[in-house]
């Protein structure tokens, strides 16, 4: 009975310490940077369950998607989400990664998954190109104009 009281007492003390740490926002910093690992962990679990032949190859699709999104979210957390305006097409590419994994590791070699993966990859690349061109294209255009104007002034003598 004395041992149970000590165990309950330690548990109550631990709960009190955790409550104080939550109130002081100690866990917020840790959670802010660790939550993408949930996506990565679930992705790894899906892959392991497939490769030990417990689950069918269909789990590779969400496994690839979650792995890609987890890595993207981790990078965005580290960079304070400043690059989301450039990297949003990776959300489309994440689905393509899952479809490619399904195609390459499935025993049926589903051609539709490969076709859809290629189409989504192309769409992702096109959107990424437009995004980068829109964001940095004005600098490229300005540089071309400066070089061309300089050539007109100094190069035609």
N, CA, C and O atoms as a DFTB+ gen file, in Angstrom:
628 C
 N C O
     1  1       0.822      -1.193       0.000
     2  2       0.000       0.000       0.000
     3  2       0.866       1.257       0.000
     4  3       0.559       2.234      -0.684
     5  1       1.945       1.224       0.770
     6  2       2.864       2.360       0.841
     7  2       3.518       2.603      -0.517
     8  3       3.755       3.743      -0.916
     9  1       3.800       1.516      -1.211
    10  2       4.433       1.623      -2.529
    11  2       3.476       2.259      -3.527
    12  3       3.909       3.062      -4.353
    13  1       2.194       1.928      -3.479
    14  2       1.198       2.517      -4.358
    15  2       1.058       4.015      -4.109
    16  3       0.902       4.788      -5.054
    17  1       1.113       4.426      -2.853
    18  2       1.029       5.854      -2.526
    19  2       2.216       6.605      -3.108
    20  3       2.056       7.705      -3.637
    21  1       3.387       6.029      -3.017
    22  2       4.583       6.670      -3.560
    23  2       4.489       6.772      -5.081
    24  3       4.858       7.798      -5.653
    25  1       4.002       5.728      -5.736
    26  2       3.863       5.745      -7.189
    27  2       2.848       6.798      -7.620
    28  3       3.096       7.562      -8.554
    29  1       1.714       6.836      -6.943
    30  2       0.686       7.833      -7.255
    31  2       1.212       9.234      -6.982
    32  3       0.941      10.153      -7.756
    33  1       1.946       9.412      -5.915
    34  2       2.532      10.710      -5.596
    35  2       3.507      11.172      -6.662
    36  3       3.485      12.334      -7.066
    37  1       4.371      10.260      -7.126
    38  2       5.307      10.611      -8.198
    39  2       4.573      10.943      -9.488
    40  3       4.975      11.852     -10.214
    41  1       3.511      10.221      -9.777
    42  2       2.724      10.488     -10.976
    43  2       2.071      11.872     -10.896
    44  3       2.057      12.607     -11.883
    45  1       1.536      12.224      -9.736
    46  2       0.911      13.531      -9.558
    47  2       1.957      14.641      -9.681
    48  3       1.688      15.676     -10.290
    49  1       3.138      14.436      -9.114
    50  2       4.217      15.426      -9.233
    51  2       4.620      15.594     -10.711
    52  3       4.818      16.714     -11.182
    53  1       4.737      14.472     -11.431
    54  2       5.110      14.532     -12.850
    55  2       4.065      15.286     -13.660
    56  3       4.412      16.080     -14.535
    57  1       2.787      15.046     -13.378
    58  2       1.715      15.758     -14.079
    59  2       1.800      17.251     -13.773
    60  3       1.618      18.077     -14.668
    61  1       2.072      17.600     -12.527
    62  2       2.221      19.004     -12.163
    63  2       3.378      19.667     -12.891
    64  3       3.248      20.800     -13.355
    65  1       4.503      18.981     -12.999
    66  2       5.664      19.536     -13.707
    67  2       5.349      19.723     -15.185
    68  3       5.699      20.744     -15.775
    69  1       4.686      18.731     -15.781
    70  2       4.318      18.843     -17.188
    71  2       3.365      20.009     -17.403
    72  3       3.502      20.738     -18.385
    73  1       2.396      20.202     -16.500
    74  2       1.471      21.331     -16.619
    75  2       2.208      22.661     -16.546
    76  3       1.904      23.579     -17.307
    77  1       3.171      22.774     -15.643
    78  2       3.954      24.011     -15.544
    79  2       4.755      24.233     -16.827
    80  3       4.815      25.355     -17.329
    81  1       5.364      23.188     -17.355
    82  2       6.146      23.323     -18.584
    83  2       5.262      23.713     -19.770
    84  3       5.675      24.508     -20.614
    85  1       4.043      23.157     -19.838
    86  2       3.116      23.576     -20.887
    87  2       2.749      25.045     -20.727
    88  3       2.694      25.784     -21.710
    89  1       2.499      25.464     -19.505
    90  2       2.125      26.854     -19.257
    91  2       3.255      27.807     -19.622
    92  3       3.000      28.936     -20.042
    93  1       4.495      27.371     -19.467
    94  2       5.654      28.195     -19.809
    95  2       6.031      28.075     -21.292
    96  3       7.067      28.589     -21.715
    97  1       5.185      27.395     -22.080
    98  2       5.392      27.206     -23.523
    99  2       6.692      26.482     -23.845
   100  3       7.286      26.731     -24.894
   101  1       7.135      25.613     -22.990
   102  2       8.355      24.849     -23.232
   103  2       8.159      23.847     -24.351
   104  3       9.070      23.640     -25.152
   105  1       7.007      23.226     -24.429
   106  2       6.771      22.194     -25.426
   107  2       6.380      22.764     -26.785
   108  3       6.459      22.061     -27.792
   109  1       5.958      24.033     -26.829
   110  2       5.565      24.616     -28.112
   111  2       6.718      24.613     -29.099
   112  3       6.533      24.262     -30.265
   113  1       7.898      24.995     -28.653
   114  2       9.059      25.043     -29.534
   115  2       9.387      23.656     -30.075
   116  3       9.672      23.492     -31.261
   117  1       9.345      22.672     -29.201
   118  2       9.660      21.301     -29.621
   119  2       8.613      20.798     -30.605
   120  3       8.956      20.192     -31.620
   121  1       7.340      21.043     -30.314
   122  2       6.278      20.555     -31.192
   123  2       6.290      21.285     -32.529
   124  3       6.006      20.679     -33.562
   125  1       6.617      22.586     -32.526
   126  2       6.647      23.345     -33.772
   127  2       7.589      22.736     -34.799
   128  3       7.315      22.791     -35.998
   129  1       8.684      22.161     -34.350
   130  2       9.649      21.598     -35.281
   131  2       9.550      20.083     -35.414
   132  3      10.164      19.510     -36.313
   133  1       8.803      19.431     -34.555
   134  2       8.786      17.966     -34.599
   135  2       7.554      17.376     -35.261
   136  3       7.560      16.191     -35.593
   137  1       6.504      18.148     -35.466
   138  2       5.287      17.543     -36.006
   139  2       5.458      16.977     -37.421
   140  3       4.760      16.016     -37.744
   141  1       6.344      17.505     -38.298
   142  2       6.504      16.839     -39.597
   143  2       7.039      15.412     -39.488
   144  3       6.836      14.600     -40.391
   145  1       7.716      15.109     -38.392
   146  2       8.230      13.753     -38.219
   147  2       7.099      12.740     -38.067
   148  3       7.314      11.546     -38.273
   149  1       5.903      13.194     -37.711
   150  2       4.745      12.295     -37.657
   151  2       4.449      11.780     -39.067
   152  3       4.212      10.587     -39.257
   153  1       4.462      12.681     -40.056
   154  2       4.251      12.280     -41.447
   155  2       5.344      11.314     -41.895
   156  3       5.063      10.284     -42.508
   157  1       6.593      11.657     -41.584
   158  2       7.717      10.821     -41.993
   159  2       7.642       9.458     -41.321
   160  3       7.905       8.439     -41.960
   161  1       7.287       9.426     -40.042
   162  2       7.179       8.155     -39.310
   163  2       6.092       7.268     -39.909
   164  3       6.309       6.074     -40.119
   165  1       4.922       7.846     -40.185
   166  2       3.833       7.053     -40.773
   167  2       4.247       6.537     -42.149
   168  3       3.936       5.400     -42.505
   169  1       4.945       7.363     -42.920
   170  2       5.445       6.924     -44.223
   171  2       6.398       5.743     -44.078
   172  3       6.305       4.770     -44.826
   173  1       7.303       5.826     -43.127
   174  2       8.242       4.722     -42.901
   175  2       7.494       3.460     -42.478
   176  3       7.830       2.361     -42.918
   177  1       6.486       3.615     -41.628
   178  2       5.697       2.457     -41.192
   179  2       5.013       1.805     -42.394
   180  3       5.035       0.581     -42.523
   181  1       4.408       2.605     -43.276
   182  2       3.771       2.049     -44.470
   183  2       4.772       1.288     -45.328
   184  3       4.478       0.197     -45.818
   185  1       5.959       1.869     -45.508
   186  2       6.967       1.210     -46.335
   187  2       7.455      -0.096     -45.695
   188  3       7.617      -1.110     -46.374
   189  1       7.679      -0.053     -44.409
   190  2       8.137      -1.264     -43.719
   191  2       7.067      -2.352     -43.795
   192  3       7.376      -3.515     -44.056
   193  1       5.807      -1.971     -43.567
   194  2       4.729      -2.963     -43.633
   195  2       4.590      -3.562     -45.027
   196  3       4.230      -4.731     -45.164
   197  1       4.870      -2.780     -46.055
   198  2       4.840      -3.354     -47.398
   199  2       6.028      -4.288     -47.627
   200  3       5.862      -5.400     -48.129
   201  1       7.217      -3.835     -47.259
   202  2       8.408      -4.619     -47.573
   203  2       8.557      -5.877     -46.723
   204  3       9.310      -6.778     -47.092
   205  1       7.853      -5.958     -45.589
   206  2       7.844      -7.230     -44.856
   207  2       6.632      -8.072     -45.256
   208  3       6.316      -9.078     -44.621
   209  1       5.964      -7.636     -46.325
   210  2       4.857      -8.369     -46.944
   211  2       3.633      -8.510     -46.035
   212  3       2.916      -9.509     -46.098
   213  1       3.403      -7.501     -45.191
   214  2       2.213      -7.505     -44.357
   215  2       1.056      -6.796     -45.050
   216  3      -0.088      -7.244     -44.968
   217  1       1.351      -5.691     -45.733
   218  2       0.321      -4.908     -46.411
   219  2       0.511      -4.999     -47.923
   220  3       1.617      -5.277     -48.386
   221  1      -0.550      -4.770     -48.701
   222  2      -0.411      -4.788     -50.164
   223  2       0.329      -3.543     -50.667
   224  3       0.576      -2.603     -49.912
   225  1       0.670      -3.558     -51.937
   226  2       1.471      -2.475     -52.508
   227  2       0.728      -1.144     -52.544
   228  3       1.352      -0.099     -52.727
   229  1      -0.566      -1.162     -52.377
   230  2      -1.328       0.082     -52.370
   231  2      -0.935       1.041     -51.257
   232  3      -1.172       2.243     -51.379
   233  1      -0.339       0.546     -50.173
   234  2       0.066       1.441     -49.074
   235  2       1.272       2.287     -49.459
   236  3       1.607       3.241     -48.757
   237  1       1.927       1.950     -50.570
   238  2       3.064       2.765     -51.006
   239  2       2.612       4.130     -51.514
   240  3       3.376       5.094     -51.455
   241  1       1.397       4.224     -52.005
   242  2       0.899       5.520     -52.490
   243  2       0.803       6.516     -51.344
   244  3       1.429       7.573     -51.423
   245  1       0.042       6.231     -50.270
   246  2       0.047       7.200     -49.160
   247  2       1.406       7.291     -48.475
   248  3       1.749       8.334     -47.917
   249  1       2.177       6.214     -48.511
   250  2       3.511       6.258     -47.917
   251  2       4.407       7.248     -48.622
   252  3       5.115       8.017     -47.973
   253  1       4.386       7.241     -49.948
   254  2       5.188       8.186     -50.717
   255  2       4.702       9.615     -50.553
   256  3       5.500      10.546     -50.447
   257  1       3.377       9.783     -50.534
   258  2       2.809      11.122     -50.368
   259  2       3.186      11.686     -49.002
   260  3       3.667      12.815     -48.908
   261  1       2.970      10.910     -47.946
   262  2       3.267      11.390     -46.599
   263  2       4.755      11.645     -46.386
   264  3       5.130      12.588     -45.690
   265  1       5.593      10.817     -46.974
   266  2       7.035      11.032     -46.856
   267  2       7.461      12.329     -47.520
   268  3       8.245      13.095     -46.959
   269  1       6.939      12.573     -48.722
   270  2       7.269      13.808     -49.440
   271  2       6.755      15.022     -48.686
   272  3       7.474      16.009     -48.527
   273  1       5.518      14.954     -48.224
   274  2       4.956      16.084     -47.485
   275  2       5.687      16.305     -46.159
   276  3       5.905      17.446     -45.751
   277  1       6.063      15.217     -45.492
   278  2       6.792      15.358     -44.231
   279  2       8.122      16.062     -44.430
   280  3       8.479      16.943     -43.648
   281  1       8.865      15.682     -45.474
   282  2      10.137      16.351     -45.755
   283  2       9.920      17.806     -46.146
   284  3      10.693      18.679     -45.750
   285  1       8.868      18.073     -46.925
   286  2       8.558      19.453     -47.300
   287  2       8.198      20.283     -46.073
   288  3       8.703      21.393     -45.908
   289  1       7.327      19.752     -45.209
   290  2       6.938      20.483     -44.001
   291  2       8.128      20.702     -43.074
   292  3       8.236      21.756     -42.449
   293  1       9.013      19.731     -42.980
   294  2      10.204      19.888     -42.154
   295  2      11.067      21.027     -42.687
   296  3      11.519      21.876     -41.917
   297  1      11.298      21.051     -43.994
   298  2      12.075      22.141     -44.589
   299  2      11.392      23.480     -44.370
   300  3      12.047      24.466     -44.033
   301  1      10.075      23.520     -44.559
   302  2       9.351      24.780     -44.380
   303  2       9.381      25.238     -42.928
   304  3       9.469      26.438     -42.669
   305  1       9.311      24.320     -41.984
   306  2       9.423      24.694     -40.575
   307  2      10.789      25.290     -40.270
   308  3      10.895      26.285     -39.553
   309  1      11.830      24.680     -40.814
   310  2      13.186      25.170     -40.562
   311  2      13.374      26.561     -41.149
   312  3      14.068      27.393     -40.564
   313  1      12.760      26.821     -42.301
   314  2      12.916      28.114     -42.972
   315  2      11.772      29.081     -42.670
   316  3      11.590      30.061     -43.393
   317  1      11.008      28.825     -41.630
   318  2       9.894      29.686     -41.200
   319  2       8.840      29.883     -42.293
   320  3       8.201      30.933     -42.356
   321  1       8.664      28.911     -43.122
   322  2       7.619      28.881     -44.146
   323  2       7.783      29.983     -45.198
   324  3       6.820      30.318     -45.889
   325  1       8.970      30.544     -45.329
   326  2       9.186      31.609     -46.307
   327  2       9.180      31.105     -47.742
   328  3       8.880      31.872     -48.656
   329  1       9.499      29.855     -47.961
   330  2       9.631      29.330     -49.313
   331  2       8.390      28.607     -49.817
   332  3       8.414      28.027     -50.902
   333  1       7.304      28.632     -49.046
   334  2       6.084      27.972     -49.499
   335  2       5.575      28.600     -50.790
   336  3       4.998      27.908     -51.629
   337  1       5.781      29.891     -50.953
   338  2       5.325      30.551     -52.173
   339  2       6.024      30.027     -53.421
   340  3       5.498      30.167     -54.526
   341  1       7.192      29.430     -53.265
   342  2       7.915      28.843     -54.386
   343  2       7.719      27.329     -54.475
   344  3       7.735      26.767     -55.571
   345  1       7.537      26.675     -53.346
   346  2       7.558      25.216     -53.297
   347  2       6.179      24.560     -53.287
   348  3       6.094      23.339     -53.158
   349  1       5.109      25.322     -53.416
   350  2       3.784      24.719     -53.348
   351  2       3.549      23.648     -54.416
   352  3       2.759      22.739     -54.156
   353  1       4.179      23.686     -55.608
   354  2       3.952      22.591     -56.563
   355  2       4.451      21.224     -56.074
   356  3       4.110      20.199     -56.665
   357  1       5.244      21.201     -55.016
   358  2       5.695      19.918     -54.481
   359  2       4.519      19.128     -53.898
   360  3       4.598      17.905     -53.789
   361  1       3.444      19.801     -53.527
   362  2       2.261      19.085     -53.067
   363  2       1.699      18.210     -54.196
   364  3       1.226      17.103     -53.942
   365  1       1.748      18.693     -55.414
   366  2       1.313      17.894     -56.561
   367  2       2.320      16.772     -56.802
   368  3       1.937      15.633     -57.069
   369  1       3.602      17.100     -56.708
   370  2       4.649      16.119     -56.947
   371  2       4.615      14.993     -55.908
   372  3       4.989      13.861     -56.215
   373  1       4.170      15.292     -54.687
   374  2       4.076      14.259     -53.647
   375  2       3.161      13.121     -54.057
   376  3       3.448      11.957     -53.776
   377  1       2.061      13.450     -54.719
   378  2       1.156      12.408     -55.206
   379  2       1.858      11.590     -56.294
   380  3       1.701      10.371     -56.357
   381  1       2.628      12.263     -57.143
   382  2       3.373      11.559     -58.185
   383  2       4.390      10.594     -57.576
   384  3       4.582       9.492     -58.090
   385  1       5.038      10.998     -56.490
   386  2       6.005      10.115     -55.824
   387  2       5.317       8.842     -55.355
   388  3       5.837       7.744     -55.554
   389  1       4.147       8.983     -54.730
   390  2       3.402       7.805     -54.288
   391  2       3.023       6.889     -55.450
   392  3       3.105       5.667     -55.335
   393  1       2.609       7.481     -56.565
   394  2       2.236       6.684     -57.730
   395  2       3.452       5.993     -58.349
   396  3       3.360       4.847     -58.788
   397  1       4.593       6.690     -58.384
   398  2       5.811       6.061     -58.901
   399  2       6.229       4.875     -58.032
   400  3       6.613       3.829     -58.554
   401  1       6.156       5.035     -56.719
   402  2       6.496       3.912     -55.834
   403  2       5.561       2.743     -56.080
   404  3       6.001       1.594     -56.139
   405  1       4.301       3.022     -56.221
   406  2       3.328       1.956     -56.482
   407  2       3.654       1.246     -57.789
   408  3       3.589       0.019     -57.861
   409  1       4.005       2.006     -58.823
   410  2       4.328       1.398     -60.109
   411  2       5.584       0.540     -60.022
   412  3       5.591      -0.597     -60.495
   413  1       6.637       1.068     -59.426
   414  2       7.916       0.363     -59.439
   415  2       7.962      -0.845     -58.507
   416  3       8.677      -1.806     -58.788
   417  1       7.212      -0.815     -57.400
   418  2       7.298      -1.907     -56.439
   419  2       6.118      -2.866     -56.494
   420  3       6.161      -3.926     -55.869
   421  1       5.077      -2.520     -57.222
   422  2       3.927      -3.411     -57.321
   423  2       4.239      -4.555     -58.273
   424  3       4.968      -4.381     -59.250
   425  1       3.698      -5.690     -57.990
   426  2       3.937      -6.864     -58.844
   427  2       3.176      -6.751     -60.164
   428  3       3.580      -7.350     -61.161
   429  1       2.086      -5.995     -60.180
   430  2       1.276      -5.880     -61.388
   431  2       1.850      -4.879     -62.389
   432  3       1.465      -4.904     -63.558
   433  1       2.763      -3.995     -61.963
   434  2       3.291      -2.912     -62.801
   435  2       2.156      -2.145     -63.490
   436  3       2.048      -2.170     -64.716
   437  1       1.316      -1.470     -62.712
   438  2       0.164      -0.776     -63.292
   439  2       0.602       0.424     -64.145
   440  3       1.163       1.391     -63.630
   441  1       0.340       0.345     -65.435
   442  2       0.747       1.411     -66.365
   443  2       0.002       2.711     -66.076
   444  3       0.538       3.795     -66.304
   445  1      -1.235       2.609     -65.573
   446  2      -2.002       3.821     -65.276
   447  2      -1.332       4.638     -64.176
   448  3      -1.350       5.868     -64.220
   449  1      -0.747       3.969     -63.197
   450  2      -0.057       4.676     -62.120
   451  2       1.167       5.404     -62.659
   452  3       1.453       6.529     -62.247
   453  1       1.888       4.770     -63.576
   454  2       3.051       5.409     -64.186
   455  2       2.624       6.619     -65.009
   456  3       3.237       7.683     -64.917
   457  1       1.583       6.461     -65.806
   458  2       1.093       7.573     -66.626
   459  2       0.639       8.737     -65.765
   460  3       0.982       9.887     -66.039
   461  1      -0.127       8.447     -64.729
   462  2      -0.600       9.511     -63.831
   463  2       0.576      10.178     -63.113
   464  3       0.581      11.395     -62.926
   465  1       1.561       9.389     -62.715
   466  2       2.741       9.960     -62.056
   467  2       3.512      10.885     -62.974
   468  3       3.962      11.951     -62.554
   469  1       3.666      10.483     -64.229
   470  2       4.374      11.332     -65.192
   471  2       3.596      12.622     -65.447
   472  3       4.183      13.703     -65.489
   473  1       2.283      12.512     -65.617
   474  2       1.458      13.705     -65.856
   475  2       1.543      14.654     -64.659
   476  3       1.705      15.861     -64.844
   477  1       1.437      14.132     -63.446
   478  2       1.515      14.984     -62.262
   479  2       2.899      15.605     -62.102
   480  3       3.016      16.744     -61.651
   481  1       3.938      14.876     -62.463
   482  2       5.295      15.431     -62.406
   483  2       5.442      16.579     -63.390
   484  3       6.018      17.614     -63.057
   485  1       4.928      16.403     -64.600
   486  2       5.000      17.466     -65.599
   487  2       4.216      18.687     -65.147
   488  3       4.691      19.814     -65.288
   489  1       3.023      18.478     -64.605
   490  2       2.222      19.593     -64.092
   491  2       2.973      20.312     -62.981
   492  3       2.996      21.541     -62.934
   493  1       3.585      19.544     -62.090
   494  2       4.350      20.139     -60.992
   495  2       5.522      20.959     -61.517
   496  3       5.767      22.063     -61.031
   497  1       6.244      20.439     -62.496
   498  2       7.379      21.170     -63.075
   499  2       6.905      22.442     -63.776
   500  3       7.548      23.485     -63.658
   501  1       5.786      22.370     -64.504
   502  2       5.258      23.556     -65.184
   503  2       4.871      24.621     -64.167
   504  3       5.226      25.789     -64.329
   505  1       4.141      24.228     -63.112
   506  2       3.755      25.198     -62.090
   507  2       4.967      25.781     -61.364
   508  3       4.998      26.972     -61.057
   509  1       5.967      24.933     -61.091
   510  2       7.183      25.411     -60.437
   511  2       7.908      26.403     -61.346
   512  3       8.422      27.418     -60.876
   513  1       7.949      26.110     -62.642
   514  2       8.603      27.018     -63.594
   515  2       7.880      28.353     -63.661
   516  3       8.515      29.407     -63.638
   517  1       6.539      28.315     -63.746
   518  2       5.777      29.558     -63.772
   519  2       5.962      30.354     -62.488
   520  3       6.094      31.578     -62.521
   521  1       5.971      29.661     -61.369
   522  2       6.141      30.335     -60.087
   523  2       7.504      31.013     -60.010
   524  3       7.606      32.179     -59.629
   525  1       8.542      30.277     -60.371
   526  2       9.890      30.864     -60.322
   527  2      10.047      31.973     -61.351
   528  3      10.686      32.987     -61.071
   529  1       9.475      31.796     -62.535
   530  2       9.555      32.831     -63.553
   531  2       8.829      34.092     -63.094
   532  3       9.306      35.204     -63.322
   533  1       7.689      33.923     -62.455
   534  2       6.939      35.074     -61.947
   535  2       7.700      35.777     -60.823
   536  3       7.715      37.006     -60.753
   537  1       8.328      34.999     -59.951
   538  2       9.012      35.586     -58.796
   539  2      10.355      36.203     -59.167
   540  3      10.706      37.271     -58.667
   541  1      11.115      35.530     -60.048
   542  2      12.443      36.055     -60.371
   543  2      12.544      36.491     -61.828
   544  3      13.599      36.959     -62.258
   545  1      11.473      36.346     -62.589
   546  2      11.488      36.682     -64.007
   547  2      11.754      38.148     -64.268
   548  3      12.398      38.492     -65.259
   549  1      11.270      39.015     -63.401
   550  2      11.482      40.453     -63.591
   551  2      12.966      40.790     -63.518
   552  3      13.431      41.695     -64.210
   553  1      13.713      40.068     -62.685
   554  2      15.157      40.302     -62.588
   555  2      15.872      39.828     -63.848
   556  3      16.818      40.462     -64.314
   557  1      15.411      38.714     -64.390
   558  2      15.993      38.210     -65.633
   559  2      15.706      39.186     -66.765
   560  3      16.600      39.512     -67.546
   561  1      14.464      39.654     -66.858
   562  2      14.091      40.619     -67.886
   563  2      14.885      41.913     -67.740
   564  3      15.368      42.464     -68.729
   565  1      15.019      42.395     -66.511
   566  2      15.791      43.624     -66.279
   567  2      17.248      43.431     -66.683
   568  3      17.846      44.326     -67.280
   569  1      17.822      42.280     -66.366
   570  2      19.209      41.998     -66.753
   571  2      19.382      41.961     -68.261
   572  3      20.357      42.497     -68.786
   573  1      18.444      41.333     -68.963
   574  2      18.508      41.280     -70.425
   575  2      18.410      42.687     -71.016
   576  3      19.144      43.028     -71.943
   577  1      17.506      43.497     -70.480
   578  2      17.365      44.866     -70.971
   579  2      18.627      45.696     -70.731
   580  3      19.032      46.479     -71.591
   581  1      19.239      45.525     -69.572
   582  2      20.472      46.255     -69.266
   583  2      21.593      45.840     -70.207
   584  3      22.315      46.690     -70.729
   585  1      21.741      44.545     -70.424
   586  2      22.794      44.053     -71.333
   587  2      22.529      44.539     -72.754
   588  3      23.451      44.994     -73.431
   589  1      21.282      44.448     -73.217
   590  2      20.951      44.885     -74.569
   591  2      21.157      46.384     -74.726
   592  3      21.715      46.825     -75.731
   593  1      20.719      47.174     -73.753
   594  2      20.936      48.621     -73.805
   595  2      22.403      48.976     -73.798
   596  3      22.825      49.876     -74.524
   597  1      23.194      48.282     -72.986
   598  2      24.639      48.531     -72.951
   599  2      25.266      48.188     -74.294
   600  3      26.157      48.897     -74.763
   601  1      24.809      47.111     -74.913
   602  2      25.342      46.733     -76.222
   603  2      25.024      47.793     -77.264
   604  3      25.860      48.118     -78.108
   605  1      23.772      48.348     -77.199
   606  2      23.398      49.396     -78.131
   607  2      24.262      50.643     -77.953
   608  3      24.637      51.287     -78.933
   609  1      24.573      50.978     -76.716
   610  2      25.364      52.181     -76.454
   611  2      26.846      51.964     -76.774
   612  3      27.456      52.774     -77.473
   613  1      27.411      50.894     -76.276
   614  2      28.862      50.705     -76.342
   615  2      29.326      49.730     -77.428
   616  3      30.500      49.751     -77.797
   617  1      28.474      48.911     -77.930
   618  2      28.909      47.840     -78.806
   619  2      28.812      48.119     -80.278
   620  3      29.319      47.318     -81.062
   621  1      28.193      49.205     -80.718
   622  2      27.963      49.430     -82.135
   623  2      28.957      50.390     -82.749
   624  3      28.704      50.823     -83.873
   625  1      30.015      50.751     -82.155
   626  2      30.954      51.742     -82.701
   627  2      31.867      51.176     -83.704
   628  3      32.709      51.892     -84.247
